[in-house]
Amino acid sequence: MKLTSKLWIGIGILIVLSPLGLLLPEYFKAGSAWGEWGADEIQKMVGYIPKGLAKLSGLWQAPLPDYVFKGWEEKGLPSLSFAYIISAATGIVVVILVALIIGKFLSKKGD
């Protein structure tokens, strides 16, 4: 089996396993994933919002906040798992497309 085939199989397995991000924090009572805190969560944890974070927090809005489609927040684990899988696949496609576009610009003609 070619290395690229193994890579795609591995990526597919990771996509299918992405709903573990829903199950494991709940099972271990871990709260939010490390580093994925919003300004409101940081305020709860440390008691204030740093000035730089408060200033920049409105700059970026995630296309799929919390990896879920709008209105699906309370639909249950099967729907949330499906949304996680779609988010993972979408993210991988975007990264691959950006890498290919950058590669096109950086590669020389005739190579």
N, C-alpha and C positions, 0 to 999 in steps of 0.2 A: 504494500500500500504506500502511495506517495506521501511525502511529508505534508503537502498542502491538503490532501484528503484528511489526514489525521488532524490537522489544524481546524478544518471546517467541522469535523465531528466534535472536536473539543469545544469549539465555540457554540455549536448546537446544544451540547450537554449543558454548558453554562447558562444559555438562554432558558432552557427548560428548568434549571435549578434556581433561577432568579427569584421565584416566589418564596424561597427560604428566607429572604429578607423580611417577609411578613411574619413567618412562623417563629423563627428563632428569637427575635427580640421579645415577642409575646411570651414564649415559653420560659425564657430566662429572666423575665421582668426587667429587661435592659433599657426600656425607653427608646429614644431615637437612636439612629445609627450615629456612630462617632463622626463628628465633623459636619453633619448635615443639619445643624441647628439653624433655625431662623432667629431673628432678633428677639422675638417673644420668648423663645426657649432659653436664649442666653440670659435674658433678664431674669427669668425664673431661677436659673442656676447660680448666677453671680450677683444678682441684685441690681444691675444696671446694664444699659446698652452702651458700649463704647462709642464715642462720637463719630469715628470714621465709619463704623458699621451702620450707625443710624443714618449717616449722610448717604451712604452707598446702597443701603438695603432696597431701595425702590428702583435701582438702576436696571436690574435683571429680573424678569419674570419667567419662571420655568414654563416650557411649553406643556408639560404634563406634571403639574405640581403633585408631589407625593407619589409620582409614577402612576397616577390614576386619572382616567377620563373624568371630565366635569360631570358631577351628578352621580358618580359611581362610588363615592366614599363610604356609603352605608349599605352596599349591595350584597355583602357577604364575601367569604373567602374565595369561592370559585371565580367570581367576577374580578376580585382584586388580583388573584393569581394570573388570570388572563391578561389584565391590564399590565402587570409586571412583565409578563413575557413579551407583550407588544412593545413596551418601553425598552426592554433590553434589545430586541431585534431592531427597533428604530434607531437606537443609539449606535449599534454596531454598523448599520448601513450608513449612517451619517459619517461616522469616523472613517469608514472605508472610502466613501466618496471624497471626503476632504483629503485623505492621504493620496488618492489617485490624482486628484486635481493638482495638489502640490507637487507630486511626482512628475506630472506632465510639464509643469512650469520649470522645474529644476533639471529635468533631463535634457540632454543635448540632442539635436536632430542627428539621426544616423547612428545613434548608440543602440 
